[in-house]
């Protein structure tokens, strides 16, 4: 058996395969499909200080090789997460990262304090969601604001701090550096791209009916953008990078590792193939054994030669 263990600084994973926030619930929803405890880690749905109902109206739009979502960070809120979801994750020995989202600066700080108080090993700070009216994306597009937010969270949280970046900027390098220099332990990238779904229907009276869904584009179609941004981020930072965007098979994982990702998160593919993460872990183990590669660090070295 190959050694798939992956270290991201102080945060250790059984393997480099994680799930992306918003695509895997709180983990127990997928227990009928896979052995969740086998994953490197799951990233929870974004957790806000207060419960959120999310956006109204149509919230999902399928596109060619992807989807647009405007869920709006619907979640149970931090109090219910700590009281009801956290005990289940601990009882079932599921390695996890708590994703945090806020509408105001103070929301993030308070959530970070709660995470620290409850001994949560790792948090991922969502500063990059394009389908909420305020917060998130506002903090993730300006290096100064991101630096201030990261530094403030770092003062309150002692665990492993991941900053999740948006691709909806021209200079992602400056944002990655701002996060690193302000105390982030890791960068995850990318979140969804801004997209618009349009549906045209021809009605019986020969008129048209148009519906629009503006939100975050994800899925296989964004992989080239994600690969480019991960490579750009890795060229300027020294901290670990988690690659996200369009991953659906073992070859995609190898591509991300080859351009600098230290591990990956799988998102949209979970909706259509809920067993995809476990399948990729098995495929990775088989491949490394076939190639006589002993561990993940050796695999990354060979891919980057």
LINBEL-V541315 format. One record per residue. SS is DSSP state (hx for helix, st for strand, lp for the rest). Layout:
[[SS] [SS]]
This chain:
[[lp] [lp] [st] [lp] [lp] [st] [st] [st] [lp] [lp] [st] [st] [st] [lp] [lp] [lp] [st] [st] [st] [lp] [lp] [lp] [lp] [lp] [lp] [lp] [lp] [hx] [hx] [hx] [lp] [lp] [lp] [lp] [lp] [hx] [hx] [hx] [lp] [lp] [st] [st] [st] [lp] [lp] [lp] [st] [lp] [lp] [lp] [lp] [st] [lp] [lp] [lp] [lp] [lp] [lp] [lp] [st] [st] [st] [st] [lp] [lp] [st] [st] [st] [st] [lp] [lp] [lp] [lp] [lp] [st] [lp] [lp] [hx] [hx] [hx] [hx] [hx] [hx] [hx] [hx] [hx] [hx] [hx] [hx] [hx] [hx] [lp] [lp] [lp] [lp] [st] [st] [st] [st] [st] [lp] [lp] [lp] [lp] [hx] [hx] [hx] [hx] [hx] [hx] [hx] [hx] [hx] [hx] [hx] [hx] [hx] [lp] [lp] [lp] [lp] [st] [st] [st] [st] [st] [lp] [lp] [lp] [lp] [lp] [lp] [lp] [lp] [lp] [lp] [hx] [hx] [hx] [hx] [lp] [lp] [hx] [hx] [hx] [hx] [hx] [hx] [hx] [hx] [hx] [hx] [hx] [hx] [hx] [hx] [lp] [lp] [lp] [st] [st] [st] [st] [st] [lp] [lp] [lp] [lp] [lp] [lp] [lp] [hx] [hx] [hx] [hx] [hx] [hx] [hx] [hx] [hx] [hx] [lp] [lp] [lp] [lp] [st] [st] [st] [st] [lp] [lp] [lp] [st] [st] [st] [st] [st] [st] [st] [st] [st] [st] [lp] [lp] [lp] [lp] [lp] [st] [st] [st] [st] [st] [st] [st] [st] [st] [st] [st] [lp] [hx] [hx] [hx] [hx] [hx] [hx] [hx] [hx] [hx] [hx] [hx] [hx] [hx] [hx] [hx] [lp] [lp] [lp] [lp] [lp] [st] [st] [st] [st] [st] [lp] [lp] [lp] [lp] [lp] [hx] [hx] [hx] [hx] [hx] [hx] [hx] [hx] [hx] [lp] [lp] [lp] [lp] [st] [st] [st] [st] [lp] [lp] [hx] [hx] [hx] [hx] [lp] [lp] [lp] [hx] [hx] [hx] [hx] [hx] [hx] [hx] [hx] [hx] [hx] [hx] [hx] [hx] [hx] [hx] [lp] [lp] [lp] [lp] [st] [hx] [hx] [hx] [hx] [hx] [hx] [hx] [hx] [hx] [lp]]
